[in-house]
Amino acid sequence: RVHLNVDDIAKLGVVFPTRPGEEPVVALPLVLPMGWKNSPPIFSALTETIADLANWRIKQGYPSPPHHLDDEAASIVPDHPLTG
């Protein structure tokens, strides 16, 4: 995550449509949103560095730590897509 400078948070604020008489709803992001068209260089550098580190760990054979939902995910047996 790339945290935003406090002074810049309002620049990325989004006002959501509401019905007449409802309170306005405003979203103020605390981190840089994904897919931002004009991402600053830090965003690209950060994501590239993370990808480089992840790829290095894979090549070195480092085991991945178990995810806390691995057992739950493995217990789900989906229906066969062709036979139901």
Secondary structure, 3 states (H helix, E strand, C coil): CCECCHHHHHHHCEEECCCCCCCCEEECCCECCCCCCCCCHHHHHHHHHHHHHHHHHHHHCCCCCCCCCHHHHHCCCCCCCCCC
